Amino acid sequence: MSVSAFNRRWAAVILEALTRHGVRHVCIAPGSRSTPLTLAAAENPAFIHHTHFDERGLGHLALGLAKVSQQPVAVIVTSGTAVANLYPALIEAGLTGEKLILLTADRPPELIDCGANQAIRQAGMFASHPLPNSVVAASHAGYSGALAGVDHRQCARHASCGRAAH
């Protein structure tokens, strides 16, 4: 299986897990690294898609959708500073109880701390406003275990308890 097909399949598995936990709205700021997630969201008929070119504005759009719908809302962005631009909406969600699930496309670990473009440490970047953080690493071990892990980590414990998750 090609790397591209592998990444797209993993993205579809993650997004399918979110549909099973009530996510209907997906807010997307398209970017190169997040293409597999964006394509998987676009191909899933269970989602209502919202696209915005600015990540900060997208975060607030997602916050408003979560507030009005009283349902978890997924947010897809690419790597690097795109993730940091979600921080204001994330803080607000934490204060008001809206449910945001951030799906951020990180660079490979070997590109972190070596000067590579848009390669920043994502794990723990929201530490001053703690929220559940899961790294879903793709592997060839099979999708069923990953699906169960996403179900448990991203949805069952976090999105249903009235807070954001990354």
N, C-alpha and C positions, 0 to 999 in steps of 0.2 A: 504494500500500500504506500502511495506517495505521501510525503510530509503534508502536502496540501490537503489531500483527502483525509488523512489522519486527523489534522487539526479541525477540519470541518465536521467530522464525525463527533469529536469530543465536544465541540461547541453545541451541536444538536442535542447531545446527551444532557449537557448542563441546562440548556434552555427547556428541554422537555421536563426535567425535574422541577423547574420553576412553575410550569403550567399546572403541574399537579398540586401546587400549593397556592393557587389562586392568583398568580401573576397574570394579568391581562394586558397591561400597558408596558411597553418597552420604549425607553427614550434612548436615542442613538446620536452620538456625535461621531460620524464616520472617521476612520483613520486606518492606516496601513496595517498595524499590528492587530487591530480588532476586526479585520475583515471576516474571519471565520465566524465570529460571534454575530456580526451584522447580517451575514448571509443566512445563518441558521435562524435568526429571528425573522428575517424577511420570508423565509420558506415555511414558517410555522403559522398555520391559519388561526391558531388560538390567540395570537397577539394583535393588539392595536399598536401601530408603530407611530412614533413621534420623532422627527429628526430636527436637529438644531446644529448650526455650525459652531456655536460657542459653548464650551463645556460648562462654564459658570451659569449661563442662561439655561442650559439643559438641566442642570441640577435643580434649579428653581422650578422649572417646568415639571419635573418629576415630583418634586415636593408638593406642588399644587395638585397634581393628579392624585397623589396618595392621600392628600387631605380631603379632596372631594369624593373620591371613590371609597375611601376607608379600606383600601386593598394595598398589598405590597406592589411596588413599581420597580422594575429593573432598569438600570442605567448602564449603557455600554459606551465605554470610551477607550481610546488607545493608551499607549504607555506614556511615561514621563510626566510632564507638567499638566497634561490633560487631566490626570487623576487629582492633582492638587487643586485644580479649579472647581472641583466638586465640594471642597471643604465647607464653604459657607452654607450650602444647602444641607450638608450632612450634620453640621452643628445644629441648625434649626430643626431638622428631623429628630435629633436626639432630645431636644428641649420640648418638642410638641408631640412626640410619639408617632410621627409618620413612619411608614415602613419603606425604606429604600434598600435595594439590593444592588450593590455596585459590582459590575463585571468589568474588570480592568485588564487590559492585555499588557502584560509585563514583557520586558525584554528577557532574553535568556540570561541565566545567572552569570555566565562567563562575561557578559558585557557590562555588568554592574561594577562601578568603581574603577573603570579603566578609561574614562573619557568618552565613551560611546554616546552618540546622540540619543536624547530622550530615554536614557537609561538611568533611572533613579531607584532608590530603595522604596518599594511600595509597602512591603510588610511593615506594619507598625507606624505608618506615616500619619495616622490619625490618632496617635497615642494620647494627646492631651484631651481628646474627647473619645474615650475608649468605646469601641464597638467590636463585635465579633469579627474575626478576620480568619479566613480560610484560604489556603493556597491549594488549588486543585491542580496537581501536576499530572499531565497526561502520561500514560504509560501503556505499554502493550499488554498489560495484565488482564484486560477485559473491561467492558463497560458496566457490567452489572454492579460490581463493587464500587465503582466510581459514582454511579447513579445513586446508590444507597448512601454513599458519603455526602454527596451534594444534598440529597434529601434531608439528611440528618443535620449537617452543619449549616447549610445556608438557609434552609426553610424552617424545618420543624422547630429548632431552638430559637432562631433569631427573628425571622420575618414575622412569625406569629406572636412574638412577645412585644410588639410595638416599638421596635427600634431598627436602626439601619444595620446593614451587614456589608462587609467588604471581603 
